[in-house]
Structures are given as C-alpha cells and as structure tokens.
C-alpha cells in the first residue's frame, strides 16, 4: 500500500508542476490577448490609432507588461 501511495504522490507532484507552468503562461498571455483584442476592434474614437508611433507604443507596453510579470514570477521563484 505504501508503494502505491508513493507512486500516486509522484504523479500528483508532476501534475502540479504542469498546472503551475500552464498557469504562469496563461497569466502572462491573458492581459496581452486583452490588449490585442481591444486594439483589434474597429473603434472610430481611439486617438492612439492616429499617432505616428502608436503601433510601437502598444507593442512596447505589451512587451513591458510581459517582462514585468516574468520578473515578478522569477522573484517569487515560480519560474
């Protein structure tokens, strides 16, 4: 019985690591998907759409957000 419990514990730990990785990935990509979705809509009154460097500003914000989240995860030793 103890061998089966040990085997189940190993499987549970492996599955927890997979779920943790998927959670980190989704936590990074959900805000980026939201930003992309907002800018993918055809709004007429979005002033940043007419900026000369608006596209690069949005990309910079998205990259900065992803980097910030990765830094937070590394600081907490989650990633």
C-alpha positions in Angstrom: 0.0 0.0 0.0 2.8 2.4 0.7 4.4 1.9 -2.7 1.1 2.8 -4.3 0.8 5.9 -2.2 4.4 6.9 -3.1 3.6 6.4 -6.8 0.5 8.5 -6.5 2.4 11.2 -4.7 5.0 11.4 -7.5 2.2 11.6 -10.2 0.5 14.3 -8.2 3.7 16.3 -7.9 4.4 16.0 -11.6 0.8 17.1 -12.4 1.1 20.1 -10.0 4.3 21.3 -11.9 2.5 21.1 -15.2 -0.5 23.0 -13.9 1.8 25.6 -12.4 3.6 26.1 -15.7 0.3 26.4 -17.6 -1.0 28.9 -15.0 2.1 31.1 -15.4 1.8 31.0 -19.2 -1.8 31.9 -19.2 -1.2 34.7 -16.6 1.3 36.3 -19.0 -0.8 35.9 -22.2 -4.3 36.8 -20.9 -3.5 40.5 -20.5 -1.7 40.6 -23.8 -4.7 39.0 -25.5 -7.0 41.6 -23.9 -4.8 44.4 -25.2 -4.7 42.9 -28.7 -8.5 42.4 -28.6 -9.2 46.0 -27.7 -6.9 47.3 -30.4 -8.3 44.8 -32.9 -11.8 46.4 -32.7 -12.9 49.0 -35.2 -13.4 52.0 -33.0 -13.5 55.4 -34.6 -12.6 57.4 -31.5 -9.3 55.9 -30.3 -6.7 58.8 -30.5 -3.7 56.5 -30.2 -4.7 54.9 -33.5 -3.7 58.1 -35.3 -0.4 58.5 -33.5 2.7 58.1 -35.7 4.3 55.6 -33.3 1.0 54.3 -31.8 1.7 50.7 -33.0 5.2 50.7 -31.5 3.9 52.2 -28.2 1.3 49.4 -27.9 4.0 46.8 -28.6 6.3 48.4 -26.1 3.6 48.4 -23.4 2.8 44.7 -24.1 6.4 43.7 -24.0 7.0 45.7 -20.8 4.0 44.0 -19.2 5.2 40.6 -20.1 8.7 41.3 -18.8 7.4 42.8 -15.6 5.3 39.7 -15.0 8.2 37.4 -15.7 10.4 39.4 -13.3 7.8 39.1 -10.6 7.5 35.3 -11.2 11.3 34.9 -11.1 11.5 37.0 -7.9 9.0 34.7 -6.2 10.8 31.7 -7.7 7.7 30.4 -9.5 9.5 30.3 -12.8 
